[in-house]
Each structure stands twice: as structure tokens, then as C-alpha cells.
Amino acid sequence: MLPLINPPEGFSPIPVQALEGTLIDRFEAMASTHPEEVAVRDSASSLTYRELNQKSNALAGMILAARGQKGEVIAFLAYHS
């Protein structure tokens, strides 16, 4: 890991063991260890890791219920707002 110059207050680097596994595994690890930290932000709003995890799990559930089986490849198109 590269050292940060003047890291933001409250910043804690991700432990190396959290970097193992899939992207989903990594995100779930962040959501469980830092649930109230801001995960994404735009000029009008932000979501914590807990909120983003809940929304992504709800979306995944809707896709599976409407479309198919676990492991099936699907395409997803979203427009930038």
C-alpha cells in the first residue's frame, strides 16, 4: 500500500486481508466494517456503505426475481443523471 500524504481525518486503510476475494466480497467487507461511512457522494446527496449495500441487494433481488437464476449473465444499462 502506498503511503498517503495528509490522509483525511478518520481515514483508516483497508487491511490487506480485506482485499482478497471478489469485488462483491470486498464491498461486503467494507459495508460490515464501516457501515456508517460515506460510500458514494454527488453534489446533492450521499449514501453510506449500509445504505448502498441495502439498495444494491434490493436491486439484485429484483433482477433475480424478474429474470433468472444465480450465475446467469445479464446486461444492465443505466443512464448518467
C-alpha positions in Angstrom: 0.0 0.0 0.0 1.3 3.4 -0.9 1.5 5.9 2.0 -0.9 8.8 1.8 0.2 12.4 2.2 -2.1 14.1 4.7 -4.8 11.4 4.9 -8.3 12.7 5.7 -9.3 12.8 9.4 -10.7 9.4 10.4 -9.2 7.6 7.5 -8.3 4.0 8.1 -6.7 2.0 5.3 -8.3 -1.3 4.3 -6.5 -4.3 5.8 -4.7 -6.4 3.2 -6.9 -9.5 4.0 -10.0 -7.4 3.1 -8.6 -7.2 -0.5 -8.8 -10.9 -1.1 -11.9 -12.3 -2.9 -14.3 -10.8 -5.4 -15.4 -7.2 -5.7 -18.6 -8.2 -4.0 -16.7 -9.7 -1.1 -14.6 -6.6 -0.8 -17.7 -4.3 -0.8 -19.5 -6.5 1.7 -16.4 -6.3 4.0 -16.5 -2.5 3.8 -20.2 -2.4 4.5 -19.8 -4.6 7.6 -16.7 -2.8 9.0 -17.6 0.8 8.1 -21.5 0.8 7.7 -21.9 4.5 8.5 -19.0 5.8 6.4 -19.9 7.6 3.2 -19.5 5.2 0.2 -20.7 7.4 -2.6 -21.5 11.1 -2.9 -22.6 13.6 -5.5 -23.3 17.3 -5.3 -26.8 16.7 -3.9 -26.7 13.6 -1.7 -24.6 10.7 -0.3 -25.1 7.1 0.7 -23.4 5.2 3.5 -22.0 1.7 2.9 -25.0 0.3 4.8 -27.5 2.3 2.5 -25.6 1.4 -0.7 -25.5 -2.3 0.4 -29.2 -2.4 1.1 -30.0 -0.7 -2.2 -27.7 -3.0 -4.2 -29.1 -6.1 -2.5 -32.7 -5.0 -3.3 -31.8 -4.4 -6.9 -30.1 -7.8 -7.2 -33.2 -9.4 -5.7 -35.5 -7.7 -8.1 -33.3 -8.7 -11.1 -33.2 -12.4 -9.9 -37.0 -12.4 -9.3 -37.7 -10.9 -12.7 -35.1 -12.5 -14.9 -33.3 -15.6 -13.9 -31.1 -17.8 -11.9 -28.0 -17.2 -9.9 -25.0 -17.3 -12.3 -26.9 -16.2 -15.4 -25.2 -13.4 -17.3 -27.4 -10.3 -17.8 -26.8 -6.9 -19.3 -27.6 -3.7 -17.3 -27.9 -0.3 -18.8 -28.1 2.9 -16.7 -28.1 6.5 -17.7 -26.0 9.1 -16.0 -28.1 11.7 -14.4 
